[in-house]
Amino acid sequence: MYDILLTSLILLFLLFAALWQSRSGDEKNFFSKDYTNTLKGLCAIVVLLVHVDPSYQNPLQDGVGSFAYVAVTLFFFISAYGMQLSVERKPGYLKHFWRNRLVSLLIPCFLINLFAFAYQMGILNNKSLAVLVEINGYVKVLLQYCLLFYCVMMLGKWLKVEKTWITDGLLIAGVVGSSLYLYFSEGGDGANVSGWCYERYGLVWGLLLYRFFPQALNWFNAQRLVKIIAFSFLSALLGLLYLKFKTDWFYGEYLLKVLLGISIITLLFLVSQKRIFGNRVGRFLGDISFEIYLSHGLIMGILAYFCPLLRSGTFLILSVVMTVLFSWLVHEIAKRLVSLLRAKEIGRKA
């Protein structure tokens, strides 16, 4: 009970970060910067809760952690949406695309690697330099999409492709094809660990939301309560089916999991799309969400090494607090380095 109570404090904190100063509004605020920033902050903490060593787990943490793949899907969702928005509204976006993308993605990654190297060398007496150039799997998938995105956009410019459905189709085919290739070539969870074959579908959903944003808003608004009830039941049904058939190759393990993810995300959007989010706590967590994602494993490993006898609830609370503080430090350092190295972007198209 003690561990459950402490873990519930983390969930209450997440509710506070999301709902404090929020208010009812209209669909104009859906997927605004404050909306996506709040979403990223919450998702980062949910992902932290799934990567807990078995000796520190508890039923509540395990239940929340089961939604972590949806959280990662949302990270990819927001990234794809933002990239498509930028390329179509900022004339100079592709000119310095690689410089800006690599700086933004790799500097936080390598800064955390430096801390990991210092810990491994100073405490664990591991002098391997490999950790310095290690790239997180999530970052690898983003870099893969960046390469696909850049090639498709440049090809569209060179061939003067004016129909967006062609470039969109190529991007979607690339993501779906890579997901299926990873799954069929490596089989199930092995593919997920190496390539996020389920979660990368967020790149497809993000692109589709951007392309059909007005239609999506109209769909969310029409009979909204009925759809909330329907998708609640659908998500519950898909969840039960997934639990029953998750060991079944492809149809259960792959297809059901992807469908469950988009069903939960649709339900989340239906519930939240008319709410205005934005407070200092939510913005803070959103700003450092990338660093939280990259560093939480390191911080939990250090905590487990120095305090191996901690109870589950205490370990989780300390993991969240220490990861947030460490991520803030890395973010502040990275922000200054990124601002020095990024190319200046041209303003939006009229």
Secondary structure by P-SEA (a helix, b strand, c coil): caaaaaaaaaaaaaaaaccccbbbbcccccccaaaaaaaaaaaaaaaaaaacccccccaaaaaaacaaaaaaaaaaaaaaaaaaaaaacccccccaaaaaaaaaccaaaaaaaaaaaaaaaaccccccccccccccaaaaaaaaaaaaaaaaaaaaaaaccccaaaaaaaaaaaaaaaaaaaaaacccaaaaaaccccccaaaaaaaaaaaaaaaaaaaaacaaaaaaaaaaaaaaaaaaaaaaccccccccccaaaaaaaaaaaaaaaaaccccccccaaaaaaaaaaaaaaacaaaaaaaaaaacccccaaaaaaaaaaaaaaaaaaaaaaaaaaaaacccccccccc
